[in-house]
Amino acid sequence: MAVYFGRKKNFLRGRYTVAIATICLTLLVKLLLAPLIDDESPFLLFFFAIVVSTWYGGKSSGIFATVLAALCADYFLISPFHSFVVNTVGYAIKLSLFIFEGAAITCVVAELSNAKKQAETRRIEALRYQENLQQSEERFRLFVESVSEYAIFMLNADAHIVSWNVGAEHLFGYKEAEILGKHFSSLFTPEDISSGKPQQEIEQAIALGRAEAQTWHLRSNGTWFWAGCVITALRDDNGCLRGFAKVIHDFTEHHQVEVVLQKANEELELRVQSRTFEL
């Protein structure tokens, strides 16, 4: 807590120091140029000091600079000199207008400064978000690429393969360079292609968000394997279709066991029916 208040105190001291320094510098320039410029405009150069003070220190610094400039101009530049007395109505009006204009300029510059700071903050936050997103995408990509038990690959909106992980390479036998750019229907059997099964998967994923199926797939060497697959439609924030993600797992052994069990069950039923008929 003490550190926080110490930092805040140093910040306030710093921005008021800037206001004092800019007003004093402006006053010095004004005194040096007094013989060369019209003394009917004693406040003109102080507007620049108010802008600088506000931009650096905020609205309170700009108001402080405005008041300090008015006092300095009244004491050093307005007759009677070295006095805070204003003996003419004209200068009294100019002094009042200067304070009003200085306050107005302070408000405008403070808003511009705050807008700039907010824009910079949003830019930094956007960069951090983008960096975090890129890091997350990179970690996810490394994770997907390292999975060997499942074939995981991405399709574009036209269902052409755009990524290919190690699991897909092991399961299908295709190297990444061999399969990228091909339509995903090339992974189906000719019978399923003829029956329109690949297109049905795409249409269901688009309509429902995802589609699940168990069917035969084709390896690069021409052999078939039974696989469970899930295909998910990928959309952007506006709901536009960007592509698909597909995950495939080899269920061949499980399917073979199911087939054997089914045949055994059918044979048992036939035997039971046969014994019943004999009795």
Secondary structure as UniProt FT lines:
FT   HELIX           2..33
FT   TURN            34..36
FT   TURN            39..40
FT   TURN            42..45
FT   HELIX           46..57
FT   HELIX           59..72
FT   HELIX           73..77
FT   HELIX           89..146
FT   STRAND          151..156
FT   TURN            157..158
FT   STRAND          160..161
FT   HELIX           166..172
FT   HELIX           176..179
FT   TURN            180..181
FT   HELIX           184..187
FT   HELIX           190..194
FT   TURN            195..196
FT   HELIX           197..208
FT   STRAND          210..218
FT   TURN            220..221
FT   STRAND          224..235
FT   TURN            237..238
FT   STRAND          241..250
FT   HELIX           252..278
//
